[in-house]
């Protein structure tokens, strides 16, 4: 039996959160969509909810360009702080830029499945999730 998806969107931009959340809902990927505007908030969420989160197939959509703690630093903190959680989580990074160095850096990380452009192509995401869990 497959676990139900829990999508965790981490993005500092309110508009991107609203747009991507609506796209995810329209695609019927899951009813479990949580969004956070900072790395510290996602770490608090995982710390407070890790046993419950382990019942889901978690998917993180992490924006690369964020102030204070960017996506790369957030990914590093997630892996250090919550390795048990991230080891069983599918991680995608999101970018509105086409900076080749950001894409190469993200894809060099073995935990990142793919860098996806904003706005999110939810049907591509769905195919990538399905191929990663099958």
C-alpha positions as a Markdown table, in Angstrom:
| # | Residue | x | y | z |
|---|---|---|---|---|
| 1 | Unk | 0.0 | 0.0 | 0.0 |
| 2 | Unk | 1.4 | 3.4 | -1.0 |
| 3 | Unk | 1.6 | 6.2 | 1.5 |
| 4 | Unk | -0.5 | 9.3 | 1.0 |
| 5 | Unk | 1.5 | 12.3 | -0.2 |
| 6 | Unk | 2.2 | 15.2 | 2.0 |
| 7 | Unk | 3.6 | 18.2 | 0.1 |
| 8 | Unk | 5.7 | 20.7 | 1.9 |
| 9 | Unk | 6.2 | 24.0 | 0.1 |
| 10 | Unk | 9.0 | 26.3 | 1.3 |
| 11 | Unk | 9.0 | 29.7 | -0.4 |
| 12 | Unk | 9.4 | 33.2 | 0.9 |
| 13 | Unk | 7.1 | 34.6 | -1.8 |
| 14 | Unk | 3.3 | 34.7 | -0.9 |
| 15 | Unk | 2.2 | 34.8 | -4.5 |
| 16 | Unk | 4.3 | 31.8 | -5.4 |
| 17 | Unk | 2.9 | 29.9 | -2.4 |
| 18 | Unk | -0.7 | 30.8 | -3.4 |
| 19 | Unk | -0.2 | 29.9 | -7.1 |
| 20 | Unk | 1.7 | 26.7 | -6.5 |
| 21 | Unk | -0.8 | 25.6 | -3.7 |
| 22 | Unk | -3.7 | 26.1 | -6.1 |
| 23 | Unk | -1.9 | 24.3 | -8.9 |
| 24 | Unk | -1.2 | 21.3 | -6.6 |
| 25 | Unk | -4.9 | 21.2 | -5.4 |
| 26 | Unk | -6.2 | 21.4 | -9.0 |
| 27 | Unk | -4.0 | 18.5 | -10.0 |
| 28 | Unk | -5.4 | 16.4 | -7.1 |
| 29 | Unk | -2.0 | 15.2 | -6.0 |
| 30 | Unk | -3.0 | 15.3 | -2.3 |
| 31 | Unk | -5.1 | 17.1 | 0.2 |
| 32 | Unk | -2.1 | 17.5 | 2.5 |
| 33 | Unk | -0.3 | 20.7 | 1.4 |
| 34 | Unk | 1.7 | 22.7 | 4.0 |
| 35 | Unk | 3.5 | 25.9 | 3.2 |
| 36 | Unk | 6.3 | 27.7 | 5.1 |
| 37 | Unk | 8.0 | 31.0 | 4.4 |
| 38 | Unk | 11.3 | 30.2 | 6.0 |
| 39 | Unk | 13.8 | 27.5 | 6.8 |
| 40 | Unk | 13.3 | 28.0 | 10.6 |
| 41 | Unk | 9.6 | 27.4 | 10.3 |
| 42 | Unk | 10.0 | 24.1 | 8.4 |
| 43 | Unk | 12.5 | 22.9 | 11.0 |
| 44 | Unk | 10.1 | 23.7 | 13.8 |
| 45 | Unk | 7.3 | 21.9 | 11.9 |
| 46 | Unk | 9.4 | 18.8 | 11.4 |
| 47 | Unk | 10.6 | 18.8 | 15.0 |
| 48 | Unk | 7.0 | 19.1 | 16.3 |
| 49 | Unk | 5.4 | 16.6 | 13.9 |
| 50 | Unk | 8.0 | 14.0 | 12.9 |
| 51 | Unk | 6.2 | 10.9 | 14.1 |
| 52 | Unk | 3.0 | 11.9 | 12.2 |
| 53 | Unk | 5.0 | 13.0 | 9.1 |
| 54 | Unk | 6.6 | 9.6 | 8.9 |
| 55 | Unk | 3.2 | 8.1 | 8.0 |
| 56 | Unk | 3.2 | 10.0 | 4.7 |
| 57 | Unk | 5.3 | 10.1 | 1.6 |
| 58 | Unk | 6.7 | 13.6 | 2.1 |
| 59 | Unk | 7.6 | 15.8 | -0.8 |
| 60 | Unk | 9.5 | 19.0 | -0.3 |
| 61 | Unk | 9.3 | 21.8 | -2.8 |
| 62 | Unk | 12.1 | 24.1 | -1.8 |
| 63 | Unk | 12.7 | 27.6 | -3.4 |
| 64 | Unk | 16.4 | 28.2 | -4.2 |
| 65 | Unk | 16.3 | 32.0 | -3.8 |
| 66 | Unk | 15.1 | 33.1 | -0.4 |
| 67 | Unk | 16.4 | 35.8 | 1.9 |
| 68 | Unk | 18.2 | 35.1 | 5.2 |
| 69 | Unk | 18.6 | 31.3 | 4.6 |
| 70 | Unk | 18.6 | 30.4 | 0.9 |
| 71 | Unk | 17.4 | 27.0 | -0.4 |
| 72 | Unk | 20.8 | 25.5 | -0.4 |
| 73 | Unk | 21.5 | 26.4 | 3.2 |
| 74 | Unk | 18.0 | 25.2 | 4.2 |
| 75 | Unk | 18.6 | 21.9 | 2.5 |
| 76 | Unk | 21.9 | 21.5 | 4.4 |
| 77 | Unk | 20.1 | 22.3 | 7.7 |
| 78 | Unk | 17.3 | 19.9 | 6.9 |
| 79 | Unk | 19.8 | 17.1 | 6.2 |
| 80 | Unk | 21.8 | 17.8 | 9.3 |
| 81 | Unk | 18.8 | 18.3 | 11.6 |
| 82 | Unk | 16.3 | 15.8 | 10.4 |
| 83 | Unk | 18.2 | 13.2 | 8.4 |
| 84 | Unk | 15.7 | 10.4 | 9.3 |
| 85 | Unk | 13.0 | 12.6 | 7.8 |
| 86 | Unk | 14.9 | 13.7 | 4.7 |
| 87 | Unk | 16.1 | 10.2 | 4.0 |
| 88 | Unk | 12.6 | 9.1 | 3.2 |
| 89 | Unk | 11.5 | 12.4 | 1.6 |
| 90 | Unk | 11.5 | 13.4 | -2.0 |
| 91 | Unk | 13.1 | 16.8 | -2.4 |
| 92 | Unk | 12.7 | 19.1 | -5.4 |
| 93 | Unk | 14.1 | 22.6 | -5.7 |
| 94 | Unk | 12.1 | 25.4 | -7.3 |
| 95 | Unk | 13.5 | 28.4 | -9.2 |
| 96 | Unk | 12.2 | 31.3 | -11.1 |
| 97 | Unk | 15.7 | 32.0 | -12.4 |
| 98 | Unk | 17.5 | 30.1 | -15.1 |
| 99 | Unk | 20.9 | 30.5 | -13.4 |
| 100 | Unk | 22.8 | 27.5 | -14.7 |
| 101 | Unk | 25.1 | 27.5 | -11.7 |
| 102 | Unk | 22.1 | 27.2 | -9.3 |
| 103 | Unk | 20.7 | 24.4 | -11.3 |
| 104 | Unk | 24.0 | 22.5 | -11.4 |
| 105 | Unk | 24.6 | 23.0 | -7.7 |
| 106 | Unk | 21.1 | 21.7 | -6.8 |
| 107 | Unk | 21.3 | 18.7 | -9.1 |
| 108 | Unk | 24.7 | 17.8 | -7.7 |
| 109 | Unk | 23.1 | 17.2 | -4.4 |
| 110 | Unk | 22.1 | 13.5 | -4.3 |
| 111 | Unk | 18.9 | 14.3 | -2.2 |
| 112 | Unk | 17.5 | 16.7 | -4.9 |
| 113 | Unk | 15.5 | 14.8 | -7.5 |
| 114 | Unk | 15.2 | 17.7 | -9.9 |
| 115 | Unk | 15.1 | 21.5 | -10.2 |
| 116 | Unk | 11.6 | 22.7 | -11.3 |
| 117 | Unk | 10.8 | 26.1 | -12.8 |
| 118 | Unk | 8.2 | 28.3 | -11.4 |
| 119 | Unk | 5.3 | 28.4 | -11.9 |
| 120 | Unk | 5.2 | 24.7 | -11.0 |
| 121 | Unk | 4.4 | 22.2 | -13.7 |
| 122 | Unk | 2.3 | 19.9 | -11.4 |
| 123 | Unk | 1.9 | 17.2 | -14.1 |
| 124 | Unk | 5.7 | 16.9 | -14.5 |
| 125 | Unk | 6.0 | 16.8 | -10.7 |
| 126 | Unk | 3.4 | 14.0 | -10.5 |
| 127 | Unk | 5.3 | 12.0 | -13.1 |
| 128 | Unk | 8.6 | 12.5 | -11.2 |
| 129 | Unk | 7.1 | 11.5 | -7.9 |
| 130 | Unk | 5.5 | 8.4 | -9.4 |
| 131 | Unk | 8.8 | 7.3 | -11.0 |
| 132 | Unk | 10.7 | 8.0 | -7.7 |
| 133 | Unk | 8.4 | 5.9 | -5.5 |
| 134 | Unk | 7.9 | 3.0 | -7.9 |
